[in-house]
Amino acid sequence: MTNRKEYNIIKEPSGGIYTELLNYSLNACDKFSLVERNFEKSDEFQKAMEILDKFLIQKEKTNKWPGTELLGSLDYGMVNYYELNHKSVDILLNLSNRLYDWNYPERPEDLILIRKDGNPWLVTISHEEDAYFEMTEDEMKLICLDVEGLSGLLDISI
């Protein structure tokens, strides 16, 4: 059993920190997910989905994903799971330069980076401008050493 806990992000990662964070995630993660909701989709949204389609692993219709549970009985999202690799990270970075930009109507929402064991590594609730890591203390120390400036965006002192 791991001793992972939640580390809250209190200031949005953007620019260089966001870039470093996504590149660093390749060490721990092999998948990511983005959510399609049953709202009208912009042309920019459709373009993003088409670009990401070549990395698509599976789709799951659900009312619950990490960080979110929809309460309406008819409300649901389509969680799209993708391969995380250098090419897909480059595409994510070309589509957005900040974490909370994964939001309707321009993009699918709630970028979640998923560990190789299937558990979340980074959870985002974009429309609430909320995100957190699920990590051990040692993992958090390492990422703060490797991703310059990240520790200043977290609700911790390391």
C-alpha positions in Angstrom: 0.0 0.0 0.0 1.2 3.5 -0.9 1.1 6.5 1.3 -0.2 8.8 -1.3 -2.0 12.0 -0.3 -3.5 15.0 -2.1 -1.3 18.1 -2.6 -3.5 21.0 -3.6 -2.4 23.4 -6.4 -3.2 26.9 -5.2 -2.0 28.8 -8.3 -2.4 27.7 -11.9 0.6 26.2 -13.6 1.2 28.0 -16.9 3.9 28.7 -19.4 7.2 27.1 -18.6 6.1 25.4 -15.4 3.1 23.9 -17.2 5.4 22.6 -20.0 7.9 21.1 -17.5 5.1 19.5 -15.5 3.6 17.7 -18.5 7.1 16.6 -19.6 7.9 15.4 -16.1 4.6 13.4 -16.0 6.0 11.0 -18.6 8.1 9.5 -15.7 5.1 8.3 -13.8 2.1 8.3 -16.2 1.2 6.5 -19.4 -2.3 7.8 -19.9 -4.4 10.9 -19.6 -8.1 11.7 -19.8 -10.2 14.5 -21.0 -14.0 14.8 -20.6 -16.6 15.6 -23.3 -19.8 16.9 -21.8 -23.2 17.0 -23.6 -22.9 20.7 -24.4 -22.6 22.4 -27.7 -19.0 22.1 -29.0 -17.1 24.9 -30.6 -15.0 24.5 -33.8 -11.8 24.8 -31.6 -13.1 22.0 -29.4 -13.8 19.7 -32.4 -10.3 20.4 -33.8 -8.7 19.5 -30.5 -10.6 16.2 -30.4 -9.6 15.4 -33.9 -5.9 16.1 -33.2 -6.0 13.9 -30.1 -8.0 11.1 -31.7 -4.9 9.2 -32.9 -3.9 8.7 -29.2 -7.4 7.5 -28.1 -7.5 4.3 -26.1 -11.1 4.1 -25.0 -14.2 6.1 -24.1 -16.4 5.7 -21.0 -19.8 7.3 -20.5 -20.1 8.1 -16.8 -21.3 10.6 -14.2 -18.1 10.3 -12.2 -14.4 10.8 -12.7 -11.6 11.9 -10.4 -12.5 15.2 -8.8 -16.0 15.3 -10.2 -19.4 13.6 -9.6 -22.4 14.8 -11.6 -25.6 14.8 -9.6 -28.3 15.0 -12.2 -29.7 11.6 -13.1 -29.4 12.4 -16.9 -26.1 14.3 -16.6 -23.0 12.5 -17.8 -19.7 13.0 -19.4 -17.7 11.0 -21.9 -14.3 10.3 -20.4 -11.8 9.9 -23.2 -8.6 8.0 -22.3 -5.5 8.7 -24.3 -1.9 7.4 -24.5 0.6 9.7 -22.8 3.9 9.9 -24.7 6.2 12.6 -26.0 4.0 13.2 -29.1 0.8 13.5 -27.2 2.4 15.8 -24.6 3.6 18.0 -27.5 0.1 18.1 -28.8 -1.3 19.0 -25.3 1.2 21.8 -25.1 0.3 23.1 -28.6 -3.4 23.1 -27.7 -2.9 25.0 -24.4 -0.2 26.6 -22.3 -2.0 26.5 -18.9 -3.7 23.8 -16.8 -7.2 25.4 -16.4 -7.5 26.1 -20.1 -8.9 22.5 -20.5 -12.5 23.8 -20.3 -15.6 24.2 -22.4 -16.3 25.5 -24.9 -12.9 25.7 -26.6 -11.5 22.4 -25.3 -12.5 19.1 -23.5 -12.3 19.6 -19.8 -10.6 18.2 -16.7 -7.2 17.0 -17.8 -6.2 14.1 -15.6 -2.8 12.5 -15.8 -3.0 8.8 -14.9 -0.2 6.6 -13.4 0.9 3.4 -15.0 -1.0 1.6 -12.2 -4.2 3.3 -13.3 -4.5 5.7 -10.4 -4.6 9.5 -10.8 -1.3 11.4 -10.6 -2.7 14.9 -11.3 -6.5 15.7 -11.1 -7.9 18.9 -12.6 -11.4 20.4 -12.1 -11.0 23.1 -14.7 -14.2 25.1 -14.4 -13.5 25.5 -10.7 -9.8 26.3 -11.3 -8.9 23.5 -8.9 -6.3 20.8 -9.2 -4.3 18.5 -7.0 -1.6 15.8 -7.2 -2.0 12.4 -5.6 1.6 11.5 -4.5 3.8 10.2 -1.8 5.8 12.8 0.1 9.0 11.5 -1.6 7.4 11.9 -5.0 6.3 15.4 -4.2 9.8 16.3 -3.0 11.3 15.0 -6.3 8.9 16.8 -8.6 9.4 20.1 -6.7 13.2 19.7 -7.2 12.8 18.9 -10.9 10.0 21.3 -12.0 11.4 24.7 -11.1 8.8 27.0 -9.6 6.2 24.3 -8.9 6.6 24.4 -5.1 5.4 28.1 -5.1 2.1 27.0 -6.7 1.3 24.4 -4.0 -0.3 24.5 -0.6 2.8 22.9 1.1 6.3 23.8 2.2 9.0 21.4 1.2 
